[in-house]
Amino acid sequence: MRIAKVKTFICNCFRTNWVFVKVETDCGIHGWGEATLEYREPTVAAAIHDLENWLVGKDPHNIEAFRHDCYRDAYWRGGPVLMSALAGVENRPLEHQG
């Protein structure tokens, strides 16, 4: 099983807009995460799509190694945008679409 696609959904709410992340695999299994950062929703969504380049083709069960590599390889480690984006792709149970 490999990650095939990462999608973001910005849900406009009254004050806090939510950023949801859907990670899809080539086996029809998907998972959801949340990466909200108030007033920076499009920025976090862009960061998630940047991480998608690293995620596609990877084993979704090896998320700790992916998170460690993304965090360690960033010139500016941490920061609210990168940490929110990583949280959105790492905290997700996998479910079969059906």
N, C-alpha and C positions, 0 to 999 in steps of 0.2 A: 504494500500500500504506500502510495506517495501523495504528497500535497499537490493538487492540481490548480487551485485558484484561491485567492483571498479577496473577499468583497467587503466593502464598508457601507454602512447605512447611517446617515445622520438624521435623527428624528427630532424635529423642531418642537420644543416644549415651551412653556411660558418663560421661564428664566434660564433653566439649565437645559441645553440641547444634548442629547445622548448620541454617542458614537458606538454602534454595534458592529462587530466583526464576525463574518462567517468564513470559516476555513473549510474548503471542500477537498475531498480526495478523489483519486481516480477510481475508487471502488464504490462510489455512491454514498460514502459516509461523510458527515459534516459535523462541525462543532461551532459553538457560538462563544464570543467573548465581548467584553465591554471596555471601551478605552476613552471615556469621557474626560475632557479637560476643558473646563468652562472658558468660553470666549475664544477657544483655539481649535474648534472642531474641525474645520477644513485642514488645518495644519497637521493635526494628528492623523486624519485620514490620508493625507499625502505621505506622511512618515510610514504608515502601515503599507501603502502601496509600494514604497521604496523597499520595505522589508520583504515584500512579496517576491522580489527578484531573488532573494536568498532562500526563501521558503519553498518555492515551487521545485518539485523533484525530490524533496527531503522526506524522510520518514516522520510522520506526525507524532510517533511515540518518543522521539528523541528530542523533545522540546527543551529540556534543560541544557543540552549541549548547544542548541541553536541560540537560546537566550544568552548563555555565557559568551558565545562567540560574538554576537551582535553588541553586547554591552562592552566587552573587552576591546573589540576592534574599532569602536567609535572614538574619534579624536577627543571629543568632549563627552566623557563618560557620564551617563546619567542624564539629568535634566528632565523637566516635566514632559516634554514632547516625546522623547525616545522612551522614557519609562512608561508613559501611558500607552504608546504604540505596542511595546513589548507585552504589557499586561493584557492588551486586547487579543493578542495571538497566543499567549501561553496558557491562559486560564479558560479551558474549554473542555467539557466532556464530549466525546465523539458519539454520534448517533447514526444509525442507518436511515437514509431517506426512504420513505415508503408510504 
